[in-house]
Amino acid sequence: MVADLLLEAAALMFIGMVAVFTFLFLLVVLLRLMSHTVQRYFPVKQAEKSTKLETASSQTVSPAVVAAIGAAVHQYRQKQ
């Protein structure tokens, strides 16, 4: 009696594990296929190097802006 229940439980466990493994395998295969299809028909354009240089040079702060911020901080501290 107990042995029959254990065998049935093992069979159900095996069927469940095979079903989950099959689902995950199909999911991985379909995602890879979809990824290759999208990359083939809609390729990603590479960014130009000039845009990287422009953003690096625009990060410097002009002395006039630094002076304005300094004056605003000084004025704020004077009021308190």
WOTA-V830490 format. One record per backbone hydrogen bond with DSSP energy under -1.0 kcal/mol. CO is the residue of the C=O (numbers start at 1). NH is the residue of the N-H. If there is no record, write none. Layout:
co=(CO | CO)
nh=(NH | NH)
This chain:
co=(1 | 2 | 3 | 4 | 5 | 6 | 7 | 8 | 9 | 10 | 11 | 12 | 13 | 14 | 15 | 16 | 17 | 18 | 19 | 20 | 21 | 22 | 23 | 24 | 25 | 26 | 27 | 28 | 29 | 30 | 31 | 32 | 33 | 34 | 35 | 36 | 37 | 38 | 49 | 50 | 51 | 52 | 53 | 54 | 62 | 63 | 64 | 65 | 66 | 67 | 68 | 69 | 70 | 71 | 72 | 73 | 74 | 75)
nh=(5 | 6 | 7 | 8 | 9 | 10 | 11 | 12 | 13 | 14 | 15 | 16 | 17 | 18 | 19 | 20 | 21 | 22 | 23 | 24 | 25 | 26 | 27 | 28 | 29 | 30 | 31 | 32 | 33 | 34 | 35 | 36 | 37 | 38 | 39 | 40 | 41 | 42 | 53 | 54 | 55 | 56 | 57 | 58 | 66 | 67 | 68 | 69 | 70 | 71 | 72 | 73 | 74 | 75 | 76 | 77 | 78 | 79)
